[in-house]
């Protein structure tokens, strides 16, 4: 359960004189801060070629920076951002403001104009000096390894860069525009079979037309407004004028409804949202890609089935002749062997087709499978093995001369199977029709592709997706996959894992909702899982009443 502050609890307990407040916040809003080629001021830096990437320039540089152009935020109500910047009410005022360095997760009030600056500063210099007088605190150095011989040098790994740089804002709706903050109700069936939650409805004033999509002051100016979330806070105003806020609801926006902004109409709009935990648990994991490619959600070690995707038919290579005889060998039949096989035919005696003899080998003549065979013509082909036969066609000169050789290779059919969910850390075993077989199998853990030579079979493979084996960790990974990692009660998850250290499983879920996948894990491993006022908690069942 979310913990309320002492000031909030004190005001909540007042019998009279308490001053309740309500706050509604929409988020996130992506803010374009202008990082692009030729945008802003680059000093010994360069655009990194992808959104959010800034790189140091080429060469040995000791510092660098980039200052963005002045950017205007679309709404005067954006009041929080998670990045470093300076902000001002006007462009002129912005120019006089100082840049404030923010740590990750720290908030800063955002005025209508803002500007970003990124500085690179070296901590160690990675080259030597021609003049010892140029040495300073950042110069590369060597440490005498006394009493051992030699020196150990220290240097940096090269120019720095910034990646994944983004700004995210939060829009606080004016409290005076909130007509009805709505009710909050979330229920969870005891067996976690169904999350029953009523949609939350926030009724807002629309007299300024701010909720019309094309209005200049539209609150939903971005095209991806359906990805927004709503955070609803209840608060108590304190004697010093500040407000003690308590988060009571967080949901995912579903639609804008009941909008009115015309003659003799109520100038209102309804923001309908669904509890964020409920919405997240309804998201699907292991869903196929837009191209239809299967992408199961996997963890640990799992016995997965391979799907036949392609067959390369059996084939025989070109026959190569060495010697002075004029006869040519023709190959008949389809190779039915399980392995790639080389063949050698050698004339034992000289003569014409139908009278000369030959022998054949698998190993370049180190040993012979059969000898004293008649080199027959097309009317009586000679059977070799695995469905292959040969015959000779006479030439213009002597047909066969003792010592003449003919070589070729026969390739078996290759069946390509795909185990979806790659890349894997390893494929430890492959079974063909229930029996392990390594002789005819090659497997690539990186792509999940398994090749089987020879006969077709049902293929299953024991794959290692990663080293995650504990069911509690897998539940946490599923919640993180659907964006609910912040809702996890870390203490209860850590306790449940510590009480069941020997538990180890493997999972593969394909196109399951997160709730279905978690239910499969908890009911097999005997865990209780529930939602306590926005926090997801878990408890291990150890047999006690």
Kinemage of the C-alpha trace (Angstrom):
@kinemage 1
@onewidth
@group {chain A} dominant
@subgroup {mainchain}
@vectorlist {calphas} color= white
{ca unk a 1} P 0.000 0.000 0.000
{ca unk a 2} L 1.265 3.488 -0.816
{ca unk a 3} L 2.566 5.218 2.302
{ca unk a 4} L 1.209 8.681 3.150
{ca unk a 5} L 3.392 11.365 4.695
{ca unk a 6} L 3.069 12.553 8.284
{ca unk a 7} L 1.643 15.933 7.261
{ca unk a 8} L -0.986 14.249 5.103
{ca unk a 9} L -2.067 11.915 7.900
{ca unk a 10} L -2.175 14.776 10.390
{ca unk a 11} L -4.472 16.850 8.190
{ca unk a 12} L -6.598 13.838 7.338
{ca unk a 13} L -7.264 13.314 11.051
{ca unk a 14} L -8.612 16.816 11.634
{ca unk a 15} L -12.207 16.955 12.781
{ca unk a 16} L -12.708 20.392 11.275
{ca unk a 17} L -10.788 23.012 9.334
{ca unk a 18} L -9.057 20.615 6.913
{ca unk a 19} L -8.656 22.012 3.396
{ca unk a 20} L -8.746 19.200 0.809
{ca unk a 21} L -7.111 19.619 -2.591
{ca unk a 22} L -6.992 17.540 -5.756
{ca unk a 23} L -4.394 17.385 -8.527
{ca unk a 24} L -4.501 15.625 -11.903
{ca unk a 25} L -1.331 15.118 -13.968
{ca unk a 26} L -0.997 13.815 -17.529
{ca unk a 27} L 2.290 12.252 -18.663
{ca unk a 28} L 4.612 11.620 -20.407
{ca unk a 29} L 5.084 14.401 -22.940
{ca unk a 30} L 8.094 13.994 -25.205
{ca unk a 31} L 9.851 17.341 -25.599
{ca unk a 32} L 11.867 18.078 -28.740
{ca unk a 33} L 15.011 19.838 -27.531
{ca unk a 34} L 16.458 20.383 -31.014
{ca unk a 35} L 19.370 17.912 -31.274
{ca unk a 36} L 19.934 17.594 -35.028
{ca unk a 37} L 22.666 18.357 -37.618
{ca unk a 38} L 23.262 22.100 -37.677
{ca unk a 39} L 20.813 22.772 -34.836
{ca unk a 40} L 22.148 24.690 -31.865
{ca unk a 41} L 25.786 25.418 -31.086
{ca unk a 42} L 28.260 22.535 -31.437
{ca unk a 43} L 31.665 23.124 -29.857
{ca unk a 44} L 34.034 20.246 -30.649
{ca unk a 45} L 31.009 17.935 -30.740
{ca unk a 46} L 28.827 16.447 -33.484
{ca unk a 47} L 25.386 14.951 -33.962
{ca unk a 48} L 25.658 11.189 -33.472
{ca unk a 49} L 23.503 10.176 -36.446
{ca unk a 50} L 20.518 8.966 -34.417
{ca unk a 51} L 17.961 10.614 -32.130
{ca unk a 52} L 19.349 11.460 -28.719
{ca unk a 53} L 23.016 10.828 -29.581
{ca unk a 54} L 25.767 13.442 -29.221
{ca unk a 55} L 29.428 12.664 -29.843
{ca unk a 56} L 32.755 14.326 -29.256
{ca unk a 57} L 34.553 15.505 -32.391
{ca unk a 58} L 37.484 13.687 -33.980
{ca unk a 59} L 40.972 14.074 -32.615
{ca unk a 60} L 42.469 14.586 -29.174
{ca unk a 61} L 40.023 17.006 -27.543
{ca unk a 62} L 40.001 17.943 -23.884
{ca unk a 63} L 36.446 19.316 -23.793
{ca unk a 64} L 33.319 19.872 -25.837
{ca unk a 65} L 29.732 21.042 -25.520
{ca unk a 66} L 26.418 21.462 -27.320
{ca unk a 67} L 23.833 24.112 -26.595
{ca unk a 68} L 20.356 23.633 -28.016
{ca unk a 69} L 18.337 26.349 -29.734
{ca unk a 70} L 15.694 28.047 -27.629
{ca unk a 71} L 12.626 25.810 -27.666
{ca unk a 72} L 9.078 26.766 -26.771
{ca unk a 73} L 6.970 24.278 -24.792
{ca unk a 74} L 3.434 23.862 -26.105
{ca unk a 75} L 1.698 24.417 -22.791
{ca unk a 76} L 2.286 26.826 -19.894
{ca unk a 77} L 1.192 24.080 -17.469
{ca unk a 78} L 4.160 21.766 -18.062
{ca unk a 79} L 5.847 21.951 -14.700
{ca unk a 80} L 8.155 18.914 -14.376
{ca unk a 81} L 10.923 17.454 -16.506
{ca unk a 82} L 13.556 14.830 -15.908
{ca unk a 83} L 16.741 16.305 -17.387
{ca unk a 84} L 19.276 19.194 -17.064
{ca unk a 85} L 18.383 22.571 -18.630
{ca unk a 86} L 17.581 26.236 -18.078
{ca unk a 87} L 14.148 27.748 -18.465
{ca unk a 88} L 12.500 31.155 -18.618
{ca unk a 89} L 9.267 33.030 -19.173
{ca unk a 90} L 10.627 34.821 -22.287
{ca unk a 91} L 13.532 34.220 -24.687
{ca unk a 92} L 15.297 37.278 -23.247
{ca unk a 93} L 14.806 36.060 -19.713
{ca unk a 94} L 16.046 32.616 -20.711
{ca unk a 95} L 19.312 34.063 -21.978
{ca unk a 96} L 20.016 35.524 -18.537
{ca unk a 97} L 19.212 32.317 -16.631
{ca unk a 98} L 21.866 29.890 -15.475
{ca unk a 99} L 21.920 26.231 -16.475
{ca unk a 100} L 20.924 23.841 -13.691
{ca unk a 101} L 22.450 20.376 -13.533
{ca unk a 102} L 19.857 17.752 -12.612
{ca unk a 103} L 20.491 14.188 -11.572
{ca unk a 104} L 18.445 11.382 -13.087
{ca unk a 105} L 14.897 11.412 -11.773
{ca unk a 106} L 15.105 14.894 -10.277
{ca unk a 107} L 12.280 17.281 -11.256
{ca unk a 108} L 12.534 20.873 -12.390
{ca unk a 109} L 9.801 23.432 -13.031
{ca unk a 110} L 9.469 24.206 -16.738
{ca unk a 111} L 8.484 27.664 -18.013
{ca unk a 112} L 7.255 28.358 -21.576
{ca unk a 113} L 10.844 28.495 -22.969
{ca unk a 114} L 13.754 26.179 -22.264
{ca unk a 115} L 17.266 25.390 -23.479
{ca unk a 116} L 19.553 22.395 -23.025
{ca unk a 117} L 23.316 22.287 -22.745
{ca unk a 118} L 25.560 19.234 -22.614
{ca unk a 119} L 29.185 19.497 -21.556
{ca unk a 120} L 31.953 16.955 -22.035
{ca unk a 121} L 34.995 17.278 -19.793
{ca unk a 122} L 37.954 14.949 -19.677
{ca unk a 123} L 39.031 13.130 -16.545
{ca unk a 124} L 42.300 11.709 -17.912
{ca unk a 125} L 44.407 12.553 -20.953
{ca unk a 126} L 45.233 9.691 -23.320
{ca unk a 127} L 48.485 10.828 -24.957
{ca unk a 128} L 52.010 11.710 -24.029
{ca unk a 129} L 53.671 15.146 -24.089
{ca unk a 130} L 56.609 16.502 -26.044
{ca unk a 131} L 57.417 19.052 -23.352
{ca unk a 132} L 57.253 17.892 -19.688
{ca unk a 133} L 56.241 21.439 -18.801
{ca unk a 134} L 52.855 20.813 -20.433
{ca unk a 135} L 51.955 18.131 -17.903
{ca unk a 136} L 48.899 18.766 -15.770
{ca unk a 137} L 46.450 16.793 -13.639
{ca unk a 138} L 44.897 15.135 -16.687
{ca unk a 139} L 48.086 13.883 -18.372
{ca unk a 140} L 48.523 10.134 -18.873
{ca unk a 141} L 50.970 8.678 -16.402
{ca unk a 142} L 52.831 5.510 -15.465
{ca unk a 143} L 53.182 3.888 -12.061
{ca unk a 144} L 56.385 2.156 -11.027
{ca unk a 145} L 55.480 -1.415 -10.044
{ca unk a 146} L 58.307 -1.618 -7.494
{ca unk a 147} L 59.571 -4.035 -6.297
{ca unk a 148} L 58.355 -5.778 -9.483
{ca unk a 149} L 59.818 -4.691 -12.806
{ca unk a 150} L 58.073 -2.518 -15.365
{ca unk a 151} L 55.395 0.131 -15.261
{ca unk a 152} L 51.615 0.142 -15.417
{ca unk a 153} L 50.090 2.919 -17.566
{ca unk a 154} L 46.641 4.447 -17.366
{ca unk a 155} L 44.607 6.115 -20.111
{ca unk a 156} L 41.010 6.706 -21.167
{ca unk a 157} L 39.066 4.556 -23.644
{ca unk a 158} L 38.627 7.287 -26.258
{ca unk a 159} L 36.175 10.126 -27.036
{ca unk a 160} L 32.972 10.194 -25.025
{ca unk a 161} L 29.409 10.255 -26.317
{ca unk a 162} L 25.898 10.698 -24.987
{ca unk a 163} L 23.174 8.276 -26.146
{ca unk a 164} L 19.493 7.847 -25.419
{ca unk a 165} L 19.158 11.509 -24.427
{ca unk a 166} L 15.507 12.547 -24.062
{ca unk a 167} L 13.245 14.972 -22.250
{ca unk a 168} L 9.932 13.989 -20.688
{ca unk a 169} L 7.401 16.454 -19.286
{ca unk a 170} L 4.334 16.194 -17.063
{ca unk a 171} L 1.228 18.308 -17.568
{ca unk a 172} L -0.534 19.411 -14.378
{ca unk a 173} L -4.162 20.301 -15.068
{ca unk a 174} L -5.366 23.493 -13.327
{ca unk a 175} L -7.288 22.548 -10.221
{ca unk a 176} L -9.979 25.104 -11.051
{ca unk a 177} L -10.808 23.127 -14.221
{ca unk a 178} L -11.504 19.859 -12.356
{ca unk a 179} L -15.283 19.564 -12.005
{ca unk a 180} L -15.461 15.973 -10.727
{ca unk a 181} L -12.366 13.978 -9.729
{ca unk a 182} L -14.316 10.691 -9.950
{ca unk a 183} L -14.251 7.594 -7.781
{ca unk a 184} L -11.467 5.035 -7.490
{ca unk a 185} L -12.247 1.312 -7.241
{ca unk a 186} L -9.995 -1.657 -7.954
{ca unk a 187} L -10.932 -5.240 -7.038
{ca unk a 188} L -8.930 -8.417 -7.434
{ca unk a 189} L -10.393 -11.905 -7.264
{ca unk a 190} L -8.711 -13.977 -4.548
{ca unk a 191} L -7.430 -16.599 -6.963
{ca unk a 192} L -6.062 -13.903 -9.309
{ca unk a 193} L -8.351 -15.297 -12.008
{ca unk a 194} L -9.691 -11.878 -12.950
{ca unk a 195} L -8.873 -8.270 -12.254
{ca unk a 196} L -12.143 -6.375 -12.009
{ca unk a 197} L -11.684 -2.641 -12.270
{ca unk a 198} L -14.094 0.136 -13.082
{ca unk a 199} L -12.928 2.759 -15.547
{ca unk a 200} L -12.111 6.042 -13.892
{ca unk a 201} L -13.824 9.177 -15.208
{ca unk a 202} L -12.384 12.656 -14.661
{ca unk a 203} L -14.780 15.478 -15.611
{ca unk a 204} L -13.059 18.706 -16.685
{ca unk a 205} L -14.087 22.178 -17.757
{ca unk a 206} L -13.756 22.870 -21.505
{ca unk a 207} L -14.892 26.496 -21.691
{ca unk a 208} L -11.598 27.514 -23.258
{ca unk a 209} L -11.789 24.747 -25.871
{ca unk a 210} L -8.487 23.417 -24.605
{ca unk a 211} L -9.579 19.825 -25.158
{ca unk a 212} L -10.448 20.329 -28.823
{ca unk a 213} L -7.833 18.507 -30.868
{ca unk a 214} L -6.959 21.386 -33.202
{ca unk a 215} L -7.001 24.158 -30.618
{ca unk a 216} L -3.753 26.088 -30.165
{ca unk a 217} L -3.811 25.395 -26.422
{ca unk a 218} L -4.954 21.792 -26.796
{ca unk a 219} L -3.855 19.617 -23.880
{ca unk a 220} L -3.720 16.615 -26.217
{ca unk a 221} L -1.622 18.296 -28.876
{ca unk a 222} L 0.486 15.254 -29.622
{ca unk a 223} L -0.800 12.591 -32.040
{ca unk a 224} L 0.037 9.781 -29.592
{ca unk a 225} L -2.264 11.053 -26.825
{ca unk a 226} L -3.686 7.546 -26.358
{ca unk a 227} L -0.353 6.558 -24.769
{ca unk a 228} L -0.751 9.091 -21.995
{ca unk a 229} L -1.302 8.225 -18.360
{ca unk a 230} L -3.274 10.038 -15.695
{ca unk a 231} L -2.043 10.410 -12.122
{ca unk a 232} L -4.639 11.578 -9.593
{ca unk a 233} L -3.531 13.008 -6.252
{ca unk a 234} L -5.507 13.909 -3.142
{ca unk a 235} L -3.972 16.470 -0.846
{ca unk a 236} L -4.379 18.645 2.222
{ca unk a 237} L -3.372 22.269 2.291
{ca unk a 238} L -1.013 22.966 5.209
{ca unk a 239} L -0.798 26.096 7.313
{ca unk a 240} L 2.314 27.307 5.497
{ca unk a 241} L 0.475 27.243 2.157
{ca unk a 242} L 2.093 24.096 0.834
{ca unk a 243} L 0.144 20.964 0.013
{ca unk a 244} L 0.815 17.404 1.221
{ca unk a 245} L -0.066 15.229 -1.771
{ca unk a 246} L -0.913 11.531 -1.837
{ca unk a 247} L -1.120 9.537 -5.078
{ca unk a 248} L -4.450 7.705 -5.080
{ca unk a 249} L -4.829 6.564 -8.706
{ca unk a 250} L -2.786 6.073 -11.853
{ca unk a 251} L -4.379 4.987 -15.096
{ca unk a 252} L -3.949 4.747 -18.858
{ca unk a 253} L -6.121 7.082 -20.942
{ca unk a 254} L -8.726 5.271 -23.020
{ca unk a 255} L -10.756 8.070 -24.629
{ca unk a 256} L -12.111 11.594 -24.463
{ca unk a 257} L -15.896 11.488 -24.184
{ca unk a 258} L -18.868 13.757 -23.667
{ca unk a 259} L -17.049 16.725 -25.171
{ca unk a 260} L -19.169 19.855 -25.500
{ca unk a 261} L -18.120 23.284 -26.731
{ca unk a 262} L -21.000 24.920 -28.544
{ca unk a 263} L -24.107 27.072 -28.161
{ca unk a 264} L -26.221 25.952 -25.212
{ca unk a 265} L -23.952 22.985 -24.565
{ca unk a 266} L -22.155 22.086 -21.375
{ca unk a 267} L -18.523 22.993 -21.849
{ca unk a 268} L -17.154 19.809 -20.380
{ca unk a 269} L -15.079 16.793 -21.312
{ca unk a 270} L -14.698 13.351 -19.722
{ca unk a 271} L -11.242 11.783 -19.513
{ca unk a 272} L -11.859 8.055 -19.268
{ca unk a 273} L -8.943 5.925 -18.120
{ca unk a 274} L -8.256 2.424 -16.913
{ca unk a 275} L -6.180 1.498 -13.889
{ca unk a 276} L -2.562 1.241 -15.088
{ca unk a 277} L -1.970 -2.103 -13.365
{ca unk a 278} L -5.128 -3.583 -14.885
{ca unk a 279} L -4.237 -2.189 -18.309
{ca unk a 280} L -0.703 -3.528 -18.062
{ca unk a 281} L -1.829 -7.011 -17.052
{ca unk a 282} L -4.072 -7.129 -20.114
{ca unk a 283} L -1.157 -6.457 -22.461
{ca unk a 284} L 0.138 -9.456 -24.380
{ca unk a 285} L 3.644 -10.816 -24.114
{ca unk a 286} L 5.275 -12.989 -26.731
{ca unk a 287} L 3.004 -11.514 -29.390
{ca unk a 288} L 4.052 -11.945 -33.042
{ca unk a 289} L 5.755 -9.085 -34.855
{ca unk a 290} L 3.923 -7.005 -37.448
{ca unk a 291} L 5.502 -9.239 -40.092
{ca unk a 292} L 3.956 -12.322 -38.452
{ca unk a 293} L 7.255 -13.576 -37.025
{ca unk a 294} L 6.764 -15.538 -33.812
{ca unk a 295} L 8.460 -13.982 -30.768
{ca unk a 296} L 7.738 -16.022 -27.628
{ca unk a 297} L 8.608 -14.580 -24.231
{ca unk a 298} L 11.160 -17.002 -22.774
{ca unk a 299} L 13.273 -17.285 -19.661
{ca unk a 300} L 15.584 -19.975 -18.297
{ca unk a 301} L 15.918 -23.411 -19.912
{ca unk a 302} L 13.019 -24.695 -21.969
{ca unk a 303} L 12.237 -27.673 -24.225
{ca unk a 304} L 10.985 -26.010 -27.404
{ca unk a 305} L 9.685 -27.525 -30.623
{ca unk a 306} L 11.223 -26.682 -33.977
{ca unk a 307} L 9.077 -25.683 -36.928
{ca unk a 308} L 10.043 -26.923 -40.400
{ca unk a 309} L 10.604 -23.857 -42.564
{ca unk a 310} L 12.614 -25.117 -45.562
{ca unk a 311} L 13.858 -28.290 -47.228
{ca unk a 312} L 16.948 -28.519 -49.419
{ca unk a 313} L 16.512 -31.572 -51.615
{ca unk a 314} L 19.169 -34.276 -51.965
{ca unk a 315} L 21.648 -33.640 -54.784
{ca unk a 316} L 24.750 -35.069 -56.411
{ca unk a 317} L 27.658 -32.901 -57.437
{ca unk a 318} L 29.362 -32.723 -60.798
{ca unk a 319} L 31.312 -35.842 -61.790
{ca unk a 320} L 35.039 -35.179 -62.268
{ca unk a 321} L 37.087 -37.457 -64.550
{ca unk a 322} L 40.867 -37.933 -64.446
{ca unk a 323} L 42.577 -40.276 -66.913
{ca unk a 324} L 42.845 -40.966 -70.660
{ca unk a 325} L 39.720 -43.049 -71.256
{ca unk a 326} L 36.956 -41.506 -73.388
{ca unk a 327} L 33.894 -43.017 -71.688
{ca unk a 328} L 31.717 -40.780 -69.487
{ca unk a 329} L 29.841 -41.777 -66.332
{ca unk a 330} L 26.152 -40.968 -65.860
{ca unk a 331} L 24.460 -40.992 -62.447
{ca unk a 332} L 20.939 -42.270 -61.840
{ca unk a 333} L 18.560 -42.106 -58.855
{ca unk a 334} L 18.084 -39.849 -55.825
{ca unk a 335} L 20.458 -40.043 -52.886
{ca unk a 336} L 18.750 -41.435 -49.772
{ca unk a 337} L 21.666 -41.301 -47.350
{ca unk a 338} L 21.767 -39.300 -44.096
{ca unk a 339} L 25.230 -37.788 -44.490
{ca unk a 340} L 27.337 -36.022 -47.100
{ca unk a 341} L 29.238 -38.754 -48.936
{ca unk a 342} L 32.185 -38.688 -51.387
{ca unk a 343} L 32.401 -41.373 -54.072
{ca unk a 344} L 35.350 -42.616 -56.131
{ca unk a 345} L 35.005 -44.922 -59.158
{ca unk a 346} L 38.253 -46.385 -60.545
{ca unk a 347} L 38.776 -48.496 -63.667
{ca unk a 348} L 40.512 -51.764 -62.724
{ca unk a 349} L 41.033 -53.042 -66.274
{ca unk a 350} L 41.198 -51.390 -69.653
{ca unk a 351} L 38.547 -52.070 -72.262
{ca unk a 352} L 35.285 -51.008 -73.783
{ca unk a 353} L 31.987 -50.317 -72.037
{ca unk a 354} L 30.438 -53.686 -71.135
{ca unk a 355} L 33.784 -55.521 -70.753
{ca unk a 356} L 36.108 -53.360 -68.619
{ca unk a 357} L 35.826 -53.592 -64.842
{ca unk a 358} L 35.828 -50.961 -62.059
{ca unk a 359} L 35.655 -50.624 -58.302
{ca unk a 360} L 34.291 -47.909 -55.997
{ca unk a 361} L 35.246 -46.381 -52.649
{ca unk a 362} L 34.014 -44.017 -49.906
{ca unk a 363} L 37.432 -42.847 -48.749
{ca unk a 364} L 39.430 -41.894 -51.821
{ca unk a 365} L 40.597 -45.456 -52.384
{ca unk a 366} L 41.922 -46.297 -48.947
{ca unk a 367} L 39.470 -49.171 -48.960
{ca unk a 368} L 36.971 -50.449 -51.548
{ca unk a 369} L 33.302 -51.195 -51.107
{ca unk a 370} L 33.087 -53.455 -54.192
{ca unk a 371} L 35.547 -54.625 -56.863
{ca unk a 372} L 35.474 -56.373 -60.267
{ca unk a 373} L 32.228 -54.726 -61.324
{ca unk a 374} L 31.409 -54.585 -65.044
{ca unk a 375} L 31.386 -51.024 -66.380
{ca unk a 376} L 27.984 -51.503 -68.023
{ca unk a 377} L 26.085 -49.228 -70.387
{ca unk a 378} L 22.692 -47.603 -70.022
{ca unk a 379} L 20.792 -50.883 -70.496
{ca unk a 380} L 22.322 -52.416 -67.326
{ca unk a 381} L 23.226 -49.641 -64.814
{ca unk a 382} L 25.298 -50.699 -61.817
{ca unk a 383} L 23.760 -50.069 -58.391
{ca unk a 384} L 26.057 -48.439 -55.831
{ca unk a 385} L 24.057 -47.667 -52.629
{ca unk a 386} L 21.418 -45.392 -51.095
{ca unk a 387} L 19.433 -45.235 -54.324
{ca unk a 388} L 22.373 -44.316 -56.608
{ca unk a 389} L 23.336 -46.193 -59.811
{ca unk a 390} L 25.869 -45.478 -62.569
{ca unk a 391} L 26.450 -46.429 -66.183
{ca unk a 392} L 29.007 -45.550 -68.867
{ca unk a 393} L 28.582 -43.984 -72.283
{ca unk a 394} L 31.220 -44.965 -74.885
{ca unk a 395} L 33.551 -42.324 -76.345
{ca unk a 396} L 35.559 -41.939 -79.570
{ca unk a 397} L 38.761 -43.585 -78.328
{ca unk a 398} L 39.422 -46.366 -75.809
{ca unk a 399} L 36.502 -46.241 -73.367
{ca unk a 400} L 38.185 -47.174 -70.070
{ca unk a 401} L 41.889 -47.211 -69.285
{ca unk a 402} L 43.097 -48.879 -66.074
{ca unk a 403} L 43.569 -46.225 -63.417
{ca unk a 404} L 40.931 -43.829 -64.789
{ca unk a 405} L 39.019 -42.175 -61.956
{ca unk a 406} L 35.602 -40.508 -61.563
{ca unk a 407} L 34.696 -38.639 -58.369
{ca unk a 408} L 31.539 -36.948 -57.145
{ca unk a 409} L 29.822 -36.016 -53.879
{ca unk a 410} L 26.255 -36.812 -52.843
{ca unk a 411} L 24.411 -34.500 -50.438
{ca unk a 412} L 21.463 -35.703 -48.332
{ca unk a 413} L 18.283 -33.657 -48.009
{ca unk a 414} L 18.687 -30.897 -45.403
{ca unk a 415} L 15.665 -30.026 -43.265
{ca unk a 416} L 15.748 -26.535 -41.739
{ca unk a 417} L 13.856 -26.088 -38.473
{ca unk a 418} L 13.337 -22.823 -36.615
{ca unk a 419} L 13.122 -22.630 -32.842
{ca unk a 420} L 11.519 -19.268 -32.205
{ca unk a 421} L 12.671 -16.985 -29.429
{ca unk a 422} L 16.328 -16.597 -30.463
{ca unk a 423} L 18.914 -15.484 -29.684
{ca unk a 424} L 19.665 -18.126 -27.053
{ca unk a 425} L 22.676 -18.455 -24.818
{ca unk a 426} L 22.959 -22.115 -25.815
{ca unk a 427} L 21.176 -25.084 -27.374
{ca unk a 428} L 22.245 -27.980 -25.172
{ca unk a 429} L 20.405 -30.895 -26.821
{ca unk a 430} L 18.361 -31.680 -29.918
{ca unk a 431} L 15.972 -34.645 -30.118
{ca unk a 432} L 14.684 -36.221 -33.322
{ca unk a 433} L 11.349 -37.970 -32.796
{ca unk a 434} L 12.085 -38.156 -29.068
{ca unk a 435} L 15.659 -39.451 -29.320
{ca unk a 436} L 18.780 -37.341 -28.991
{ca unk a 437} L 20.862 -37.340 -32.154
{ca unk a 438} L 23.982 -35.236 -32.654
{ca unk a 439} L 25.380 -36.897 -35.778
{ca unk a 440} L 22.841 -35.460 -38.220
{ca unk a 441} L 22.181 -32.168 -36.439
{ca unk a 442} L 23.747 -28.722 -36.478
{ca unk a 443} L 22.292 -25.955 -34.283
{ca unk a 444} L 22.917 -22.215 -34.136
{ca unk a 445} L 22.014 -20.701 -30.755
{ca unk a 446} L 22.234 -17.167 -32.127
{ca unk a 447} L 19.504 -17.656 -34.729
{ca unk a 448} L 17.641 -20.694 -33.338
{ca unk a 449} L 18.136 -22.484 -36.689
{ca unk a 450} L 18.524 -26.286 -36.573
{ca unk a 451} L 19.573 -28.304 -39.624
{ca unk a 452} L 18.887 -32.030 -39.853
{ca unk a 453} L 20.424 -34.063 -42.639
{ca unk a 454} L 18.852 -37.203 -44.046
{ca unk a 455} L 15.422 -38.270 -42.881
{ca unk a 456} L 12.706 -35.909 -41.676
{ca unk a 457} L 11.677 -36.044 -37.995
{ca unk a 458} L 9.884 -34.074 -35.320
{ca unk a 459} L 12.472 -31.803 -33.718
{ca unk a 460} L 12.621 -30.533 -30.165
{ca unk a 461} L 15.522 -28.626 -28.617
{ca unk a 462} L 16.556 -27.831 -25.081
{ca unk a 463} L 17.394 -24.146 -25.272
{ca unk a 464} L 18.893 -21.844 -22.664
{ca unk a 465} L 17.392 -18.392 -23.111
{ca unk a 466} L 19.216 -16.860 -20.158
{ca unk a 467} L 20.264 -17.624 -16.592
{ca unk a 468} L 16.973 -16.483 -15.061
{ca unk a 469} L 15.622 -19.580 -13.328
{ca unk a 470} L 13.683 -18.446 -10.253
{ca unk a 471} L 9.907 -18.011 -10.754
{ca unk a 472} L 9.814 -14.787 -8.719
{ca unk a 473} L 12.366 -13.213 -11.061
{ca unk a 474} L 10.313 -14.370 -14.042
{ca unk a 475} L 7.150 -12.776 -12.658
{ca unk a 476} L 9.118 -9.546 -12.189
{ca unk a 477} L 10.396 -9.757 -15.774
{ca unk a 478} L 6.859 -10.203 -17.094
{ca unk a 479} L 5.689 -7.154 -15.149
{ca unk a 480} L 8.642 -5.156 -16.481
{ca unk a 481} L 7.812 -6.273 -20.033
{ca unk a 482} L 4.407 -4.590 -19.799
{ca unk a 483} L 5.724 -1.490 -18.006
{ca unk a 484} L 4.689 -2.405 -14.465
{ca unk a 485} L 8.140 -2.703 -12.907
{ca unk a 486} L 7.548 0.480 -10.888
{ca unk a 487} L 4.444 -1.117 -9.324
{ca unk a 488} L 6.410 -4.074 -7.882
{ca unk a 489} L 6.707 -4.226 -4.100
{ca unk a 490} L 10.401 -5.078 -3.960
{ca unk a 491} L 10.365 -6.210 -0.324
{ca unk a 492} L 7.689 -8.866 -0.825
{ca unk a 493} L 9.347 -10.128 -4.016
{ca unk a 494} L 12.734 -10.396 -2.296
{ca unk a 495} L 11.188 -12.219 0.693
{ca unk a 496} L 9.308 -14.710 -1.508
{ca unk a 497} L 12.506 -15.496 -3.406
{ca unk a 498} L 14.567 -15.918 -0.238
{ca unk a 499} L 12.035 -18.388 1.178
{ca unk a 500} L 12.120 -20.564 -1.973
{ca unk a 501} L 15.784 -20.487 -3.060
{ca unk a 502} L 15.684 -23.962 -4.625
{ca unk a 503} L 12.861 -23.186 -7.074
{ca unk a 504} L 13.962 -23.258 -10.727
{ca unk a 505} L 11.772 -23.362 -13.835
{ca unk a 506} L 11.810 -22.440 -17.523
{ca unk a 507} L 9.000 -20.622 -19.314
{ca unk a 508} L 7.820 -19.841 -22.834
{ca unk a 509} L 4.681 -17.766 -23.365
{ca unk a 510} L 3.411 -16.947 -26.817
{ca unk a 511} L 0.693 -14.330 -27.240
{ca unk a 512} L -0.444 -14.578 -23.605
{ca unk a 513} L -1.726 -11.672 -21.568
{ca unk a 514} L 0.592 -10.801 -18.708
{ca unk a 515} L -2.114 -11.862 -16.247
{ca unk a 516} L -2.444 -15.308 -17.894
{ca unk a 517} L 1.309 -15.848 -17.913
{ca unk a 518} L 1.726 -14.850 -14.264
{ca unk a 519} L -1.201 -17.039 -13.257
{ca unk a 520} L 0.430 -20.064 -14.916
{ca unk a 521} L 3.578 -19.477 -12.847
{ca unk a 522} L 2.009 -18.754 -9.450
{ca unk a 523} L -0.452 -21.637 -9.529
{ca unk a 524} L 2.269 -24.147 -10.401
{ca unk a 525} L 4.793 -22.789 -7.921
{ca unk a 526} L 2.289 -22.057 -5.130
{ca unk a 527} L 2.631 -18.317 -4.724
{ca unk a 528} L -0.046 -15.827 -3.708
{ca unk a 529} L -0.043 -12.637 -5.762
{ca unk a 530} L -2.258 -9.611 -5.230
{ca unk a 531} L -2.516 -5.865 -5.767
{ca unk a 532} L -2.483 -3.611 -2.715
{ca unk a 533} L -3.538 -0.089 -3.696
{ca unk a 534} L -1.386 0.093 -6.811
{ca unk a 535} L 1.456 -2.105 -5.534
{ca unk a 536} L 1.911 -5.685 -6.751
{ca unk a 537} L 2.885 -8.048 -3.942
{ca unk a 538} L 3.755 -11.736 -3.791
{ca unk a 539} L 3.955 -14.328 -1.025
{ca unk a 540} L 5.302 -17.865 -1.046
{ca unk a 541} L 2.997 -20.638 0.194
{ca unk a 542} L 5.027 -22.869 2.493
{ca unk a 543} L 2.286 -25.168 3.750
{ca unk a 544} L 1.222 -23.189 6.787
{ca unk a 545} L -2.456 -22.577 7.469
